[in-house]
Amino acid sequence: MSEILRFATAGSVDDGKSTLIGRLLYDSKSIFEDQLESVGKASEKRGMEMDLSLVTDGLRAEREQGITIDVAYRYFATPKRKFIIADTPGHTQYTRNMVTGASTADVALILIDARNGVIEQSRRHSFIASLLRIPHIVVCVNKMDLVDYSEETFNEVRDEFRDFAMRLDVPDLSFIPVSALVGDNVVDKSENMPWFDGPSLLSHLETLHTASDRNMVDVRFPVQYVIRPMSEEHHDYRGYAGSVAGGVMKPGDDVVVLPSGFESKIKSIDTFEGPVDEAFPPMAVTVRLEDEIDISRGDMICRPNNQPVVSQDIDAMICWMDETQTLSSRKKYAIKHTTRAGRVMIKDINYRLDINTLHRDEEATEIALNEIGRISFRSTLPLFVDEYRRNRETGSFVLIDETTNSTVAAGMILGETAG
């Protein structure tokens, strides 16, 4: 099975994100004929030969306005790898859409128009990518055909971006000069830029090493479902199903179950295809234990000497996603964290962050739509958490309005509230 790479695109309006993805799919021959025909007809109406941005801008409003509004997911594969693309909007008012699309990404593709250089939107998208702990950032300096494929222009944009990125936490940063419209360095190496000795974008994505991005040290297994088959032959089978959120689990390993604290050993690890010798993220498996312990959905299996923080008082960064209300102190919400559900009360808003300047407004009393801030809350039941920068699975959560049942915020855990 080839490894799946998830990547999210981000960039300012008209930087050419949708065109880049269209070019990637078109040149790698990943567009169906009927899709291509539809794009061709829509392009003709606009008086254009082939507008590849229409491959991803599927909503009618997007096509009419020529902008990306919603997150569009596209799937394609090459002989080396499978890909899931999240084409996210560039507008400030769609920050929540970008957070949604980028939250599970392995790579962020940030597009910068070579003519404009690093602008406010570029900085905002880079900050969100670093806040979401996306391990790899690839900066595509686009529209190189409009600056005569100038090496000097590319170097200026690269140096300016690097200066800003030094203020962020970016583990892996790459730069590729491209022209999405013409196809330079997207799938095939460009003959127009012999001065660039790096790979094309697709080649870079195909060979990017992601195996070490996940936390393979801290065993975390949130229980999603208890499996008790009713058939006679399996009447004594009791397994705990879920997805491995961290670490490597093997039969014979000592484990502890939270919140009870009972200890046991792993008897076997089962999958749909049969038993396996080990399980690691993001595998979906069923774990059986040597001892009969009362375990239910929302419990967590981990190692006795390596446990998450168990706390009801949490500090977190959140992105507010609701249009009808703002977040303020003393408000109550439902929380979904791994497979655990409870209720929380907002204790404090520590600050609201201006994501364009990275300025902290410590006087803020509320957080509104598309705004990001640091809060502390208390939950009705203990949560089993890791810092988001250590584990994106056990370090993230969503808040839900109990009256409307809509998701109002996405959060990244910083740790237990001090004092």
C-alpha positions in Angstrom: 0.0 0.0 0.0 1.5 3.3 -1.0 1.7 6.0 1.6 -0.9 8.8 1.5 0.4 12.4 1.7 -2.1 15.1 2.6 -1.3 18.6 1.6 -3.1 21.9 1.9 -2.7 24.9 -0.4 -2.7 28.4 0.9 -2.1 31.8 -0.6 -3.5 35.2 -1.3 -6.4 35.7 -3.7 -5.2 35.5 -7.3 -1.9 33.9 -6.4 -2.9 30.9 -8.5 -3.7 28.1 -6.0 -6.5 26.6 -7.9 -4.5 26.9 -11.2 -1.6 25.1 -9.6 -3.7 22.2 -8.4 -5.4 22.1 -11.8 -2.0 22.0 -13.5 -0.8 19.3 -11.0 -3.8 17.1 -11.8 -3.7 17.9 -15.6 0.0 17.2 -16.2 0.0 14.1 -14.0 -3.0 12.9 -16.1 -5.3 12.7 -13.0 -8.4 14.4 -14.5 -11.3 12.4 -15.9 -12.3 13.1 -19.5 -15.8 14.3 -18.6 -14.3 16.6 -16.0 -11.9 18.0 -18.6 -14.7 18.5 -21.0 -16.7 20.4 -18.5 -13.7 22.6 -17.6 -13.1 23.2 -21.3 -16.7 24.3 -21.9 -16.6 26.6 -18.9 -13.3 28.1 -20.1 -14.8 28.7 -23.5 -17.6 30.8 -22.0 -14.9 32.9 -20.5 -13.2 33.2 -23.8 -10.2 31.2 -22.6 -8.4 28.2 -23.9 -8.3 26.0 -20.8 -8.8 27.6 -17.3 -7.3 24.9 -15.0 -8.4 26.7 -11.9 -12.0 25.5 -12.7 -10.9 21.9 -11.9 -11.1 22.7 -8.1 -13.4 25.8 -8.0 -16.4 23.5 -8.1 -19.0 25.8 -6.5 -21.1 28.0 -8.7 -20.3 31.1 -6.5 -16.6 30.3 -6.8 -16.7 30.1 -10.5 -18.7 33.3 -10.8 -16.5 35.3 -8.5 -13.3 33.6 -9.6 -12.3 32.9 -6.0 -12.1 29.8 -3.7 -14.6 29.9 -0.9 -15.0 26.4 0.5 -12.3 23.8 1.1 -12.2 21.6 -2.0 -10.7 18.1 -1.5 -9.1 16.3 -4.5 -7.6 12.9 -4.6 -5.0 11.6 -7.1 -2.2 9.1 -7.2 1.1 8.5 -9.0 3.0 5.2 -9.0 5.0 6.5 -6.0 2.3 7.9 -3.7 -1.3 8.7 -3.1 -2.3 12.3 -2.5 -5.2 14.2 -0.8 -5.3 17.9 -1.6 -7.2 20.4 0.4 -7.5 23.6 -1.6 -8.2 26.2 1.0 -9.4 29.8 0.6 -7.1 32.8 0.7 -9.5 35.5 2.0 -9.3 36.6 5.7 -13.0 35.9 6.2 -12.4 32.2 5.4 -9.7 31.7 8.0 -11.8 29.0 9.7 -12.0 27.1 6.3 -8.2 27.2 6.0 -7.9 25.9 9.6 -10.3 23.1 8.8 -8.6 22.1 5.6 -5.0 22.3 7.0 -5.6 20.6 10.3 -4.8 17.1 9.1 -2.2 18.1 6.5 1.4 16.8 6.3 2.5 19.6 4.0 1.4 23.2 3.5 1.9 24.6 0.0 2.1 28.4 0.3 1.8 30.2 -3.0 3.4 33.6 -3.4 3.1 35.8 -6.5 6.6 36.5 -7.7 5.6 40.0 -8.7 4.2 41.0 -5.3 6.6 39.2 -2.9 5.7 38.3 0.7 2.5 40.1 1.6 0.3 40.2 4.7 -1.8 37.2 3.5 1.4 35.1 3.0 2.5 35.8 6.6 -1.0 35.0 7.9 -1.1 31.6 6.1 2.4 30.8 7.3 1.5 31.5 10.9 -1.6 29.3 10.7 0.5 26.5 9.2 3.0 26.8 12.0 0.2 27.1 14.6 -1.3 23.9 13.3 2.1 22.2 13.5 2.2 21.3 9.8 5.6 19.6 9.7 6.6 20.6 6.1 6.1 24.0 4.4 6.7 24.3 0.6 6.8 27.9 -0.7 5.9 28.0 -4.4 7.0 31.2 -5.9 4.4 31.4 -8.7 4.0 33.4 -11.9 7.7 33.2 -12.6 6.8 33.6 -16.3 5.7 37.1 -15.6 9.1 38.1 -14.1 11.1 36.6 -17.0 12.1 33.6 -14.9 14.4 35.9 -12.9 16.6 34.1 -10.4 17.1 37.4 -8.6 13.4 37.9 -8.0 13.1 34.3 -6.7 16.0 34.8 -4.3 14.5 38.1 -3.0 11.1 36.4 -2.2 12.9 33.4 -0.6 15.1 35.6 1.6 12.1 37.8 2.7 10.0 34.7 3.6 12.9 33.1 5.5 13.3 36.2 7.6 9.6 36.0 8.6 9.7 32.2 9.1 12.5 32.5 11.7 9.8 33.9 14.1 7.7 30.8 13.6 8.3 27.2 14.4 8.8 25.6 11.0 10.7 22.3 11.0 11.1 21.9 7.3 11.0 24.7 4.7 11.5 24.4 0.9 11.2 26.9 -2.0 10.3 26.1 -5.6 10.0 28.6 -8.4 6.9 27.7 -10.6 4.5 28.9 -13.2 1.2 27.2 -12.7 -0.3 28.7 -15.8 2.5 27.4 -18.1 3.5 24.3 -16.1 7.1 25.2 -15.2 8.4 23.1 -12.3 4.9 21.8 -11.4 5.1 18.2 -12.7 8.1 18.5 -15.1 11.4 20.3 -14.5 11.4 23.7 -16.2 13.9 24.5 -19.1 13.2 28.2 -18.5 14.9 28.1 -15.1 18.2 26.2 -15.5 19.6 28.1 -12.5 17.2 26.2 -10.1 18.8 22.8 -9.3 15.9 21.5 -7.1 13.1 19.1 -8.0 9.8 19.9 -9.5 6.9 20.3 -7.1 5.4 16.8 -7.8 8.8 15.2 -7.5 9.4 16.9 -4.2 6.0 15.8 -2.9 6.5 12.2 -4.1 9.9 11.9 -2.2 9.1 13.9 0.9 9.9 11.9 4.1 7.0 11.9 6.5 7.4 8.7 8.5 9.1 10.5 11.3 6.4 13.3 11.6 4.1 11.2 13.8 4.8 10.6 17.5 6.1 7.1 17.7 7.3 7.4 21.3 4.1 8.0 23.4 1.6 5.2 23.1 -1.9 6.7 23.0 -4.9 4.6 22.1 -8.3 6.3 22.6 -11.0 3.6 22.8 -13.7 4.2 20.3 -15.8 1.1 20.6 -16.0 -2.1 22.6 -16.4 -5.2 20.4 -18.4 -8.1 21.9 -19.5 -10.4 19.1 -22.8 -12.3 19.8 -21.9 -15.5 17.9 -21.3 -18.7 19.9 -17.8 -19.3 18.5 -16.6 -15.8 19.6 -18.7 -15.4 22.8 -15.6 -14.8 25.0 -14.1 -12.2 22.6 -13.7 -8.7 24.0 -11.7 -6.1 22.0 -11.3 -2.4 22.1 -11.4 -0.7 18.7 -10.0 2.7 17.7 -7.2 4.4 15.8 -3.7 4.6 17.2 -3.0 8.2 18.1 0.7 7.8 19.1 3.5 5.3 19.7 4.0 1.7 18.7 1.9 -1.1 20.3 2.8 -4.7 20.3 1.4 -7.9 21.9 3.0 -8.5 25.3 3.4 -4.8 26.0 2.5 -3.6 29.5 -0.4 -1.0 29.4 -2.5 1.1 31.7 -6.1 2.1 31.1 -7.2 5.7 32.0 -9.1 6.9 33.9 -9.3 3.7 36.0 -5.5 3.2 36.3 -5.9 -0.6 35.9 -2.9 -2.3 34.3 -2.7 -5.3 32.0 -0.8 -6.6 28.9 -1.7 -6.6 25.3 -2.9 -10.0 24.3 -3.3 -9.4 20.6 -3.9 -6.7 18.0 -6.5 -7.4 15.3 -7.3 -5.7 12.0 -9.8 -6.3 9.3 -7.2 -8.4 7.5 -6.2 -10.4 10.6 -3.8 -10.1 13.6 -0.7 -7.9 13.3 2.6 -7.9 15.2 2.5 -4.1 15.8 0.3 -1.1 15.4 1.2 2.5 14.9 -0.4 5.8 13.8 -2.8 6.2 12.1 -3.8 2.5 12.0 -7.3 1.5 13.0 -7.1 -1.7 15.1 -8.8 -3.7 17.8 -6.7 -4.3 20.9 -7.3 -7.3 23.2 -6.0 -7.4 26.8 -4.9 -10.3 29.0 -7.2 -9.2 31.8 -10.9 -8.4 31.9 -11.1 -4.7 32.7 -14.1 -2.5 32.6 -13.2 -0.2 29.6 -15.6 1.9 27.6 -15.6 4.5 24.8 -13.5 7.6 25.8 -11.0 5.6 27.9 -7.4 5.6 26.8 -4.8 2.8 26.7 -1.2 3.9 27.2 2.1 2.8 28.8 2.3 2.7 32.6 5.5 4.8 32.6 4.5 7.2 29.8 1.1 8.7 30.4 -0.7 11.8 29.1 -1.5 14.7 31.4 -4.8 13.9 33.1 -6.5 17.2 33.9 -9.8 19.2 33.9 -8.0 22.6 33.6 -6.5 23.2 30.2 -4.8 26.1 28.4 -5.3 26.2 24.6 -5.2 28.2 21.4 -8.5 28.3 19.6 -9.8 29.4 16.2 -13.4 30.7 16.5 -15.7 29.4 13.8 -19.2 30.6 14.6 -20.9 33.5 12.9 -23.8 33.9 15.3 -22.0 34.3 18.6 -18.6 35.2 20.1 -16.6 33.3 22.7 -16.4 35.0 26.1 -15.6 34.0 29.7 -18.1 31.9 31.7 -19.8 30.5 28.6 -20.3 26.7 28.5 -19.9 24.3 25.6 -19.7 20.6 24.8 -16.1 19.4 24.0 -15.0 16.5 21.8 -11.4 15.4 22.5 -10.2 12.2 20.9 -13.1 9.8 21.6 -14.0 11.5 24.9 -17.0 13.9 25.2 -17.8 16.2 28.0 -18.7 19.8 28.8 -16.5 22.8 29.5 -16.7 26.3 30.9 -14.5 29.1 29.6 -12.5 30.5 32.5 -10.3 33.1 30.9 -9.4 34.7 27.6 -5.7 35.3 28.0 -5.3 37.2 24.7 -6.5 37.6 21.2 -3.9 37.3 18.5 -3.6 39.5 15.5 -2.4 36.9 13.0 -1.1 39.5 10.5 1.2 41.2 13.0 1.5 38.5 15.7 0.5 41.2 18.2 -1.3 39.9 21.4 -4.3 41.9 22.6 -4.3 41.0 26.3 -7.3 43.3 27.0 -9.6 41.2 24.7 -12.8 40.1 26.3 -14.2 38.0 23.4 -13.1 36.1 20.3 -15.2 36.5 17.2 -15.5 34.6 13.8 -12.1 33.7 12.2 -10.2 35.1 15.2 -7.5 33.2 17.1 -6.8 33.5 20.8 -5.5 31.8 23.9 -8.0 30.6 26.5 -8.2 28.5 29.6 -11.2 26.3 30.4 -12.4 23.7 33.0 -14.0 20.5 31.9 -16.6 18.4 33.7 -14.5 15.3 33.4 -10.7 14.7 33.2 -9.2 14.8 29.7 -6.1 12.8 28.7 -4.1 15.4 26.8 -0.6 16.0 25.3 0.6 19.3 24.1 -0.5 19.8 20.5 3.1 20.3 19.4 3.9 16.8 20.8 0.8 15.0 19.4 -1.7 16.6 17.0 -4.3 13.9 17.8 -4.3 14.0 21.6 -3.6 17.8 21.6 -6.6 18.9 19.6 -10.3 19.3 20.3 -13.5 20.9 19.1 -16.1 22.9 21.0 -19.8 22.4 20.2 -22.8 24.6 20.9 -25.2 22.4 22.7 -28.3 24.2 21.5 -27.5 24.2 17.8 -25.1 21.2 17.8 -22.8 23.2 15.5 -19.0 23.2 15.9 -18.0 26.6 17.1 -14.2 26.3 17.7 -11.2 24.2 16.9 -8.5 24.1 19.6 -4.9 23.2 20.1 -3.8 22.3 23.7 -0.8 24.1 25.2 -0.9 22.2 28.4 -2.5 22.1 31.9 -3.5 25.4 33.4 -0.7 26.5 35.8 -1.6 27.0 39.4 
